[in-house]
Amino acid sequence: PYIRRKQGREQVTYPHPLLEPILKDTLGVILYQEQIIEIAMYVAGMKPGRADGFRRAMTRHLNRVEMSSLEDEFIGGCLANDVPREVADQLFAAVQGFAVYGFCRSHAAAFARTSYETAWMKLHHQVEFGCGLLNNQPMGFYHPSVLVEDMKRHGMTALPVDINRSDIRCLPERLESGLAMRIGFNYVRDLGEEGRKAIVAERDHGGPYRSFDDFLGRLRGGAIGPRAVRNLVMVGAFDTLGQPRRELLWGWQERWHGKGLRRGIEKQSELRLNATAPVLPNIDAFDANQLEYRISDLSTGHHLIHFCRDRLSAMGAIESNKLTAIGNNMPVRVAGLVITRQAPSTAKKIRFFTLEDEYGQVNVTIKPDVYDRYRQVANRQPILIIDGVMQRQDGVHSVLASHIEALNGVPRPAQRSHDYR
């Protein structure tokens, strides 16, 4: 109601004149915990200390006896101030509902300032803002891959890990077209802080790495373990040096036996094996996507759903950027990678999922009966196809689910949704 009143779409009213000085700056709507204290004092006639105790009690889970006692005290005080019983009941119900999620003015002000500053940073310094977010994970609500996809949809270029251009952490990089974000060595699994520093320090000291063998030779005996070397190759850190990833891995296995950088082993010829390397297929876009998800937990290239689009289109699933054309209460089929699953305690067992495709995100509401029917699929499958009806209100749209199924035959992505219970 506050937003509707702020936008002039709903008239500002007060159930009783005593509430106007308390709720005037929030247009007649209870928004802050301090307002509960003021209502308890000036409408229900409580002393200041008791009013704060009432506020604290309302934010706890109370049994029926305790809640009934609070209600009787509140209603009695209101009646003593000539507040009609109907208004007193309405006011207690409003306070009771608000107390579940309300917070104090200072908390709201801190959030408002943070929201404004981060929105300003994202608009005017998107690359630097993106680097800051990725370099301070884990934090916030969304997985790093979701943050990167959002940045890409807003026009930012994300560059993959590169042995000669990446730094310890993600940093802006100047291109002819403007600033881009270069993914740092902090997004290479198993590399570790010591390994990241060693790569950058040796590069600063001895110049760019000229080849994969040059890299191995210069860092031999250092802090780079065999898993980290393998992951650097697989994520494409040496791609700009010209040799395909599978050839690098084969050669590394042949010359170093994949044992790491500390020692070599006997020649393959001594094992009486054929030393001729087989013809190895190149890494295609899908393989590169899967490797980047697996090793860096994000993709600087295509979104995973890009590779499923033909199948999803054939099944009638609509891209997220076309949902604006679907009218309210019209049937719709959507699909995407599940990025959040929420089950708020105040939502009466209603679930809220967010799906993401290559074009954006779709919010999905799942009522308890639908969730019970499709619980196993909804909770365990990474890519979902959901039938439902479009719901529109105040410029926001979501899908009310009626049927849920998984997209079969797609490799499970390494990233995982954030599930909130």
C-alpha positions in Angstrom: 0.0 0.0 0.0 2.9 2.4 0.7 4.1 2.3 -3.0 0.5 2.7 -4.3 0.0 5.8 -2.0 3.4 7.2 -2.9 2.5 6.9 -6.6 -0.8 8.6 -6.0 -2.8 5.5 -6.9 -4.4 5.1 -3.5 -5.7 7.7 -1.1 -3.9 8.3 2.2 -6.1 7.4 5.1 -5.8 6.9 8.9 -8.0 4.5 10.8 -8.0 7.0 13.7 -6.8 10.6 14.2 -4.3 9.5 16.9 -2.4 7.6 14.2 -1.9 10.6 11.9 1.1 12.2 13.7 2.7 8.7 14.0 2.2 7.5 10.4 2.1 10.8 8.5 5.6 10.5 7.0 4.9 7.0 5.8 1.5 7.8 4.3 -0.6 6.0 6.9 1.3 2.7 6.6 3.3 1.1 9.4 6.9 0.7 8.1 9.2 1.0 11.2 9.5 -0.6 14.6 9.6 2.8 16.2 6.1 3.3 14.9 4.9 0.2 16.8 6.4 1.7 20.0 4.6 5.0 19.3 1.3 3.3 18.6 1.6 1.3 21.8 2.3 4.5 23.8 0.0 7.1 22.2 -2.9 4.9 21.1 -2.8 2.0 23.5 -1.6 4.1 26.5 1.4 2.0 27.4 4.5 3.4 29.3 7.6 3.7 27.1 9.4 0.7 28.7 6.3 -1.4 28.3 5.8 -0.2 24.8 9.3 -1.4 23.8 8.6 -4.7 25.5 5.4 -5.0 23.5 7.4 -4.3 20.3 10.0 -7.0 21.1 7.3 -9.5 22.1 5.5 -9.1 18.8 8.6 -10.0 16.9 8.9 -13.4 18.7 7.0 -16.6 18.0 4.4 -16.6 20.8 1.9 -19.2 21.7 -1.8 -18.5 21.7 -2.0 -17.7 25.4 0.9 -15.2 25.2 -0.5 -13.5 22.1 -4.0 -13.4 23.6 -2.6 -11.6 26.6 -0.8 -9.0 24.5 -3.9 -8.5 22.4 -6.1 -8.0 25.5 -3.6 -5.4 26.9 -3.4 -3.6 23.6 -7.1 -3.6 22.9 -7.9 -2.5 26.5 -5.5 0.5 26.2 -7.0 1.5 22.9 -10.6 1.4 24.2 -9.4 3.6 27.2 -8.3 6.2 24.6 -11.8 6.1 22.9 -10.5 4.1 20.0 -13.5 2.0 18.6 -13.2 -1.7 19.1 -13.3 -2.3 15.3 -10.3 0.1 14.8 -8.4 -1.4 17.7 -8.8 -4.9 16.3 -7.7 -3.8 12.9 -4.7 -2.0 14.3 -3.6 -5.0 16.4 -3.8 -7.2 13.3 -1.7 -4.7 11.3 0.9 -4.5 14.1 1.0 -8.3 14.4 1.5 -8.8 10.7 4.1 -6.0 10.3 6.2 -7.2 13.3 7.2 -10.4 11.4 9.3 -8.4 8.9 9.6 -4.9 10.1 12.9 -3.2 11.2 14.0 0.2 12.6 14.4 3.5 10.8 18.2 3.5 11.1 18.4 0.0 9.6 16.1 1.2 6.7 18.3 4.3 6.2 21.5 2.2 6.1 19.9 -0.1 3.5 18.6 2.8 1.5 22.0 4.5 1.3 23.7 1.2 0.4 21.2 0.5 -2.3 21.6 4.0 -3.8 25.3 3.9 -3.7 25.5 0.4 -5.3 23.0 1.3 -8.0 25.0 4.4 -8.8 28.2 2.4 -9.0 26.6 -0.2 -11.2 25.3 2.5 -13.6 28.4 4.6 -13.8 31.2 2.2 -13.0 29.9 -1.2 -14.0 33.2 -2.9 -14.6 34.8 -1.8 -11.4 31.6 -2.6 -9.5 31.5 -6.1 -11.0 35.1 -6.7 -10.1 34.4 -5.6 -6.6 31.5 -8.0 -6.3 33.4 -11.0 -7.6 36.5 -10.3 -5.5 34.5 -10.3 -2.3 32.6 -13.5 -2.7 31.0 -15.3 -0.9 28.5 -12.5 -0.2 25.0 -11.5 -1.0 22.1 -13.3 -2.5 23.3 -14.5 -5.9 25.9 -17.0 -7.1 28.9 -15.3 -9.0 27.8 -16.8 -12.3 24.4 -15.0 -11.9 26.2 -11.7 -11.3 28.4 -12.2 -14.4 25.4 -13.0 -16.5 23.6 -9.9 -15.4 26.6 -7.8 -16.1 26.9 -9.3 -19.6 23.2 -8.5 -20.3 23.9 -4.9 -19.3 26.6 -4.6 -21.9 29.8 -5.5 -20.0 32.4 -7.8 -21.6 33.7 -10.5 -19.4 37.2 -11.9 -20.4 38.3 -15.4 -19.5 41.3 -16.3 -17.3 44.6 -15.7 -19.3 48.0 -16.7 -18.0 49.6 -13.4 -19.2 46.7 -11.0 -18.6 44.9 -12.1 -15.5 45.9 -10.9 -12.1 45.5 -12.3 -8.6 41.9 -11.0 -8.6 39.4 -9.8 -11.2 40.4 -6.4 -12.6 39.2 -4.0 -15.3 41.1 -4.3 -18.6 41.2 -1.6 -21.3 40.0 -2.7 -24.8 39.5 -0.6 -27.9 35.7 -0.7 -27.3 36.2 0.4 -23.6 36.6 -1.3 -20.2 36.1 -5.0 -19.8 36.4 -7.3 -16.8 39.2 -9.8 -16.8 38.5 -12.9 -14.6 41.3 -13.3 -12.1 43.3 -16.3 -10.9 41.0 -16.3 -7.8 38.5 -18.0 -10.0 40.7 -21.0 -10.8 39.9 -24.0 -8.6 42.7 -25.5 -6.6 45.2 -22.7 -7.4 45.2 -21.1 -3.9 46.5 -17.7 -2.8 50.2 -18.8 -2.9 49.8 -20.1 -6.4 48.1 -17.0 -7.7 50.8 -14.8 -6.2 53.6 -17.0 -7.6 52.2 -16.8 -11.2 51.9 -13.0 -11.1 55.2 -12.4 -9.3 57.2 -14.5 -11.8 55.5 -12.8 -14.7 56.3 -9.4 -13.3 59.9 -10.5 -12.8 60.7 -12.4 -16.0 58.1 -11.1 -18.4 55.2 -12.8 -20.1 55.1 -16.6 -20.3 56.1 -17.6 -23.9 54.7 -21.1 -23.8 53.2 -23.7 -21.6 56.7 -25.3 -21.1 58.1 -21.9 -20.3 55.5 -21.6 -17.6 56.2 -25.0 -16.2 60.0 -24.4 -16.2 59.8 -21.0 -14.5 57.5 -22.2 -11.8 58.9 -25.6 -11.2 59.3 -26.3 -7.5 56.9 -23.5 -6.7 53.5 -23.4 -5.1 51.6 -24.6 -8.2 50.2 -28.1 -7.7 49.3 -30.6 -10.5 45.5 -30.0 -10.1 46.0 -26.3 -10.5 48.1 -26.8 -13.6 45.4 -29.0 -15.1 42.7 -26.5 -14.2 44.6 -23.6 -15.8 44.9 -25.6 -19.0 41.3 -26.8 -19.0 39.9 -23.3 -18.3 41.8 -21.9 -21.3 44.5 -19.8 -19.5 47.0 -20.8 -22.2 44.7 -20.5 -25.2 46.3 -17.3 -26.5 49.7 -19.0 -26.7 48.4 -21.0 -29.6 48.4 -24.6 -28.6 45.0 -26.4 -28.1 44.1 -27.5 -24.6 44.0 -31.2 -25.2 47.4 -31.1 -26.8 48.8 -29.3 -23.8 47.4 -31.8 -21.4 48.7 -34.7 -23.5 52.1 -33.2 -23.7 52.1 -32.4 -20.0 51.2 -36.0 -19.2 54.0 -37.2 -21.6 56.8 -35.0 -20.4 55.8 -34.4 -16.8 53.4 -37.3 -16.3 51.0 -34.9 -14.6 52.9 -35.4 -11.3 53.3 -31.7 -10.8 56.2 -29.3 -11.1 58.6 -30.8 -8.6 60.1 -33.7 -10.5 59.9 -35.6 -13.8 59.6 -39.3 -14.5 61.0 -41.9 -16.9 60.4 -41.3 -20.6 57.3 -42.9 -22.1 59.6 -44.8 -24.6 61.1 -46.6 -21.6 57.6 -47.9 -20.9 57.5 -49.3 -24.4 54.4 -47.3 -25.3 53.6 -45.6 -28.6 54.8 -42.0 -28.1 52.9 -40.7 -31.1 50.1 -38.4 -29.9 46.7 -39.2 -31.2 44.6 -36.7 -33.2 42.8 -34.8 -30.4 39.5 -33.0 -31.1 39.4 -29.3 -30.4 37.4 -27.8 -27.5 34.1 -26.6 -28.9 32.0 -23.8 -27.4 29.9 -26.2 -25.3 33.0 -27.9 -23.9 34.5 -24.6 -23.1 31.3 -23.5 -21.4 31.2 -26.7 -19.2 34.9 -26.4 -18.3 34.6 -22.8 -17.3 31.5 -23.6 -15.1 33.3 -26.5 -13.6 36.6 -24.7 -12.8 35.5 -21.0 -12.3 31.9 -21.4 -11.4 30.9 -18.9 -14.1 30.9 -18.4 -17.9 32.5 -15.5 -19.8 30.9 -17.0 -23.0 27.4 -18.2 -23.6 24.9 -18.9 -20.9 24.2 -22.7 -20.4 20.7 -22.3 -21.6 22.0 -21.0 -25.0 23.0 -24.6 -25.8 19.5 -25.8 -24.9 17.5 -23.2 -26.8 16.6 -25.2 -29.8 15.2 -28.0 -27.7 13.3 -25.6 -25.4 11.8 -23.7 -28.3 10.6 -26.9 -29.9 8.9 -27.7 -26.5 7.2 -24.3 -26.6 9.2 -22.6 -23.8 9.3 -18.8 -24.2 12.5 -16.8 -23.8 12.4 -14.5 -20.7 12.7 -11.3 -22.8 9.5 -12.2 -24.6 7.3 -12.5 -21.5 6.4 -8.8 -21.6 4.0 -9.7 -24.5 2.1 -12.3 -22.5 -1.1 -10.9 -21.0 -2.2 -11.2 -17.4 -3.7 -14.6 -16.5 -2.7 -16.0 -19.9 -1.1 -19.5 -20.1 2.7 -19.6 -20.5 5.6 -22.1 -20.6 9.0 -20.9 -19.3 12.3 -22.7 -18.8 15.7 -22.0 -17.3 18.4 -22.7 -14.9 17.2 -22.6 -11.3 19.3 -19.9 -9.5 17.3 -19.5 -6.3 14.7 -21.5 -4.4 13.0 -19.7 -1.5 10.6 -21.0 1.1 10.0 -18.0 3.5 8.5 -19.0 6.9 5.9 -16.2 6.5 4.7 -17.4 3.0 2.4 -20.2 4.2 4.4 -22.9 2.4 4.4 -21.1 -0.9 7.7 -21.5 -2.8 9.4 -18.8 -4.9 11.8 -20.0 -7.6 13.9 -17.9 -10.0 14.8 -19.3 -13.4 17.5 -17.8 -15.6 18.0 -18.1 -19.3 20.4 -16.3 -21.7 18.1 -13.2 -21.8 17.1 -12.7 -18.2 15.3 -14.0 -15.2 11.8 -15.3 -14.5 10.2 -15.3 -11.1 8.0 -18.4 -10.4 5.4 -18.8 -7.6 4.6 -22.4 -6.6 1.6 -23.1 -4.4 1.8 -25.9 -1.8 -0.3 -28.4 -3.8 1.7 -28.0 -7.0 5.0 -28.1 -5.0 4.0 -31.4 -3.3 3.3 -33.0 -6.7 6.6 -32.0 -8.2 8.8 -31.8 -5.2 11.5 -34.2 -6.3 11.9 -32.6 -9.7 11.7 -29.0 -8.4 14.3 -29.6 -5.7 16.8 -31.8 -7.5 16.9 -30.8 -11.2 19.0 -27.8 -12.4 17.0 -26.9 -15.5 13.2 -26.8 -15.2 10.4 -26.3 -17.7 7.4 -24.8 -16.0 3.8 -24.3 -17.2 1.6 -21.8 -15.5 -0.3 -18.5 -15.9 1.2 -15.0 -16.2 0.6 -12.8 -13.2 1.0 -9.0 -13.5 0.8 -6.4 -10.8 2.4 -2.9 -10.5 4.6 -3.4 -13.5 6.1 -6.7 -12.1 5.4 -10.1 -13.7 5.7 -13.7 -12.4 4.5 -17.1 -13.4 2.1 -19.0 -11.2 3.2 -22.6 -11.7 0.8 -25.5 -12.5 3.2 -28.1 -13.9 6.9 -28.7 -13.5 9.3 -31.0 -15.4 13.0 -31.3 -15.9 14.9 -30.9 -19.2 16.4 -34.3 -19.6 19.7 -35.1 -21.4 21.5 -31.9 -20.4 24.8 -32.2 -18.4 24.4 -30.9 -14.9 26.0 -27.5 -14.5 28.7 -27.1 -11.9 27.0 -24.0 -10.5 24.3 -24.6 -7.9 21.2 -22.6 -7.0 21.0 -20.8 -3.7 18.3 -22.6 -1.8 16.7 -20.8 1.1 14.6 -22.7 3.6 
